[in-house]
Structures are given as C-alpha cells and as structure tokens.
Amino acid sequence: MGYLERNKDVLQERFPELIELLDGEISQEEPLEMECMEARDGQRALVVKKEEKKHRLNSAYRPGQEAAKWAEQFELNNIGVISLMFGLGNGIFVKELLKHMEKDGSLYVVEPSKALFSFVMEQEDFSDILEDKRFHLYVGEDSEQALKEDAGALMNWNSLSTQVTCVHPGYRELFQDAYDKFWDVLDRMNDIVITKANTNAVFADRAVENVLHNLPYIKESNYITELMGKIPTEVPAIVVAAGPSLDKNIDELKKAQGRALIIATDTAVRLLEKKEIKYDCIITVDPGKPAWYLTDYPGCADMPLFLNAESQWEIANFHKGRKIWMPGSVYLHNLYTIHGYNFPPYNAGGSVATAATMLAILLGIRNIILIGQDLAYEGDKTHAGGFEDHIRNEEAGIKMVEGIYGDQVRTRRDWVFFLKWYEELLEQNETLNVIDATEGGALIHGSKVMKLSDAIEEYCVEDFLFSKFIGEIPPTSEENDFEPLYQDIMGMKKGFRNIRYKAEEGLKYAEEFIKKGDAITAKRHDRILKDIRKANNFIARQYGFELIEMSSSELAVGELKDINRITGDAKLDEMNSVKSARTLYQGFVDAVDKIEDLLLESLAKMENV
Amino acid sequence: MSEEKKYMIDTLKEVQDNMELFYQQKKLEALNQFQVMLNKILKMVDILFTYRDENDSFSFDEKKIQESLTLSMQALEEGDLILVADTMQYEFVEYVNQLVDLME
C-alpha cells in the first residue's frame, strides 16, 4: 500500500473532510512547484518553488536533527499544553513536537496550502501523526475559523501562560497572507479568553447571586430548545439595540408589528415604551445590568423575557411574564443536560444585541434586521434617547473604522469586538442574511445595508404573532417530570455542606504538607497527596460545585493563573501544586460561607412556588 | 593544549550555538550573532593557515573551507537561512572540528 492510500485510511477515520482535497483537482491561486529531495542523512527534505524562488523547508543535510534542535526551544512539558503551529510541511517538525509533548497536550496545525497538503500526503507516511489523538489538522486558507472554534473551546485562562505557538521553517516567506491571518486568529482567540476570564472574575459574584435568586423561576419557564425551529422561516427578526441612530427610525418599527419577531434589548426597552411602540419580547443577559432599565417601565413586565440564569435577578423578579432560558450559565446548562434538556451551542458575542442576534439564529430565523446597532459614536453620543454609557479607560480604545456611508466613524474597543463578532458570524454562515438598518454607525462587512422602511417592506410580509406562538407552548415543567431536576437543585444544600467539610479537611492536609516540607516521611507524603486527590474528586462531584467554583474564579486569574506551569523540578512542582490546592480550598470555604444563606433562602422560596 | 587550539574549540562551540538559533528560526538574534561571529570565523581560518605553516605534518583542504564559507555567504544573500546553517554546521564546523583534533 502506498503512502497516499495509507494516509487516506487514517484521514477517513479522523479528518474525513480532508479526503476530498486529495481526490479532486486542486486549483492553485499561486502555483507552487514542490519537490522531495533526499537529504545527506537519507531522510527527505521538502523544497517548494514559488515565483521562481526556492524555499527550503528542511535542512538539506540532517532534517531530523534540525527538527530536534528546533523543537527544543518550546516548553512542552507543562500540564495540558495547547500548541498551535502554522505549517505542516513534510511532518518532520510536527513529529518532533509530538515526541516532546505530554499525553494531555494538544497540537493544532494549520496548513495553508491545499496543494502542498495533497503533495505531502502522496510523498510521506503521515499515518503515525494522523493517528495521534493529540494532533488536529486544518487545511486551506480559510481553515483558521475552524481552528478558532476547536482550539478556542479548549483554551482557558490557565492554559494561556503555557500555550506554545510556532511556525514551520520557511512557511512565513511562502504564505505571508495566511501567516498574518493565523496570528490574527490567535490574537483574537487569546483576547477572548482574557476578556472572558476578567469579565467572569468581575461579574462572578454577581452572576452566582443571580443564579441562586433565579432558581425559583425555573418552574414556570421554558428553555430555548423548545422554541427552536418552530417559527416559520419567512418571518424576519428585528433586533432593537439602543445605539444613537435608533432615534432616527424607531417610529418606523410600528409598520413591522405583527409581521416580524421584534426583539427588544433590555437597553432599548425604555425607548420603545416611551414611544409606545410594541415589541414581541425582551432579552437581558448582563448579570450587572441596572434593573431600572426595565423596572421603571411596568408595561414591559408581562412581555416574554429571554434571559440566562446569570442575568440580573432584580429584572427577573420584576418580570411577571414567560421566561425563556438562554444558554450562558454553566450551572443551568449542566443541570438541564443531566436531565436530558439540552441547550444548543451558543456564542453570545459579548453584548445584549449580539446575544439577541444569536437568539434569532437559534430560533431558526434567517433574515435578521438590526436597528440601533451603530457600534460607533454619533458625535459624542453613545446611545439613543440622550443617554450616555461609557466604559472604563474608554479614551485609550478609541479608533476609526469604516462607516456605512464609506466614511470613517469613531468607535471604541468593545464595539470593535462586537463588530468583529458580526463579521465572523457572517463569514461562517453564508445563508444568513443580516440587514443593517441602523442608518448610521460602523459598517458590518458582510451585512446588507438598508433603510429600515425598505427592509420592512421587503422582509416583513407574513403575519406573525409571537404572543400567540409562545402562548401555545406550556412551561417545560408542565409536560415533563421535573421532580428529579428539582431534587438536584435541592441537593445543593447538602452539596455546599460537603464542599465546605472536604475543603476544610483538604486545607489541613495541605497545611501539614507545606509545613513539614522535606521533613515529611515518605509514607505520610504519599498519604497526603492521595487524600488531596480524593478531596478534589469528591468536591467536584457535589451539587452546586459550578457555583462555588465560579465564586472563587477571582483566584484563577490571580493567584492560580500559573497553575499549569511545570518548572521541571519535580519536588518544587509538587509543592507548588499543594500550595495551589490550599489556595483553592480556602477559596471554596470562603465561597460557601458567602453564598450559603442565599441558597437556603432561594430553596425555601422554591419549595413554596 | 595550545591557546590556538582552545580558541578554535571555543569558537566552534559558539558557531554551533549560533547555528542553533538559525534552526530555531530566531532570525534576528541569529543574524546579529552571525555578524559578530564572522570575524571570529575568519580568525579561525587564519589560525589554520599559521598552524600549517608552522607544522609540516598538518595539512588541510583550503578549497573545502573556502567553498563552505562562500556557499554560506551566498545562502545568506539569498535569505536561505536554513542553508546558511546547514553549510556552516555540516560543512565548515564538521571539517574544522576534524582539523582541531589534529592540532596539539
């Protein structure tokens, strides 16, 4: 069996989507001439000719030794190292990385050239590499997006400090544009992790408090999956954000009533209420959203409300209509999943307007009209209705971007983040039609810019009443046996007690280990490490552990951010991990102390619902 | 060990370290260091000639040394850094190492 057939067999198992690249004709925008030559040591070296220039991708003398020297520079022995590499080459460098990598590591490789991929699959035996479960491969210039999704899902704050990024020799010179794109994707991926970790740390206490307060509402609520795919596809959604341009066309919305799903972001509700413009539902996701955005307008209390369990509890408390849970809370997600109620994958994008757009997508809507989504200042205005909402250190993040009229408009860093989110969403979903009817602000590349009146005329053509639609769907608990799920919620009472008890026990073990240092006997040393492991496993299995972990998340971005780093000194590494365990245990005890009363209060309320 | 031989051994080690930077794609660092190394490499060649003049039993292939250095310089001009490292490491250093073994 030749190399190609052998490689294909493994590809079929692990990367079936790449098989077609090997079967069809590959059109090359920039033709490459590829050659495998024999190096002096008998190994094979890859040479690529592009625009008359030869690029040597391996040593012509000893490719194996070269790869070993190259790989030596990377720290691959930390816990759960995520490595990201640009360029597959003939696999020699990849093999060397895998050789040095621990079992729990992972290597994500982007090969920008389909032609080069196809060539090396014919020329070299890749079966070992392709079979290695730590290895992940993305081929083609547009493959970075898939990389971002896969690797991004794995990355967290603790993995950032041990992340390895590398470029196959010669690839930068050969594929400069793809190289730039690779780094852009990596930067963005890391930005998301950092932003998320910092946001989680800042909002964690608030989010946990919200989850506990919101528990009693579970009984009368629905969750998003129950609504998915049930709205006729020809019905468009109108996402009403509160950017300054909303003042220009808010009145036009009246023409869309009853012919679209009008989703009011929490920030836009007061503007709609003041103008007495009807909308179909509200969405709120921010754990710290000031409640007065809604509570000052009693008219909105009965509107269906999309929220997640971490959303501001005072808003949920004020609201009397149907509540529909969105994804976004780890606790609720785990609780529902265990009982067979599955939430869809979800990327909320960071603002309530992006979350509203995602809500429309989850509901199966393909034509989404945005209004008030300026993502830019209008003069100095940040929001409609003369309202200003500024962010910390705003001046430092101000930049100019392309406006919808081809001009340059002033924006700020959080809006740039949302702008990119929309653009990536559109890049990934070719059938999605996002109509930017904001009539001002930044241009969302990939969207269709229209006046709202024109968009309504074109898309809002079928009658649709969301109130009727939601009225026909009973709360989840009415048609399902929710008793086991309630029992799990009630189980948190015991879970919190268990966590405190075991964390205090773990603290004692860790203190003893640290205090005794080198003086500890071998038997006691092994016993304590075993007890710590047992305590960790026990704690992680308790009901409500997600909330306790969240409540201690400030530790993860502070004292424990290097928790995965290995120094190479086994003794020191062991001591560091016990010190980390001590910090975590103390964090768990503090967290239980902080939120236990609220849990008991909430569970009591639940029992009375 | 003569001072010349010690100089040769130390400098060859430095050249190898420098080539490692080329193999590790640390381009800027590698080139900066190589610039400094060039004078030391030329001094090594001078030492070889002087040593040969002073020792009848010692001889070497001048052409081989000249060719390896020329090839390295050409590769440098063409920006082929892997070839720079290859020729320095596997032509120049390996051969000079053999000669150093023959020196007293």
Boltz contact constraints between the chains, C-beta under 6 A:
constraints:
  - contact:
      token1: [A, 56]
      token2: [B, 80]
      max_distance: 6.0
  - contact:
      token1: [A, 56]
      token2: [B, 82]
      max_distance: 6.0
  - contact:
      token1: [A, 59]
      token2: [B, 82]
      max_distance: 6.0
  - contact:
      token1: [A, 59]
      token2: [B, 86]
      max_distance: 6.0
  - contact:
      token1: [A, 60]
      token2: [B, 86]
      max_distance: 6.0
  - contact:
      token1: [A, 61]
      token2: [B, 86]
      max_distance: 6.0
  - contact:
      token1: [A, 61]
      token2: [B, 90]
      max_distance: 6.0
  - contact:
      token1: [A, 66]
      token2: [B, 23]
      max_distance: 6.0
  - contact:
      token1: [A, 69]
      token2: [B, 20]
      max_distance: 6.0
  - contact:
      token1: [A, 69]
      token2: [B, 23]
      max_distance: 6.0
  - contact:
      token1: [A, 70]
      token2: [B, 23]
      max_distance: 6.0
  - contact:
      token1: [A, 70]
      token2: [B, 24]
      max_distance: 6.0
  - contact:
      token1: [A, 73]
      token2: [B, 24]
      max_distance: 6.0
  - contact:
      token1: [A, 169]
      token2: [B, 25]
      max_distance: 6.0
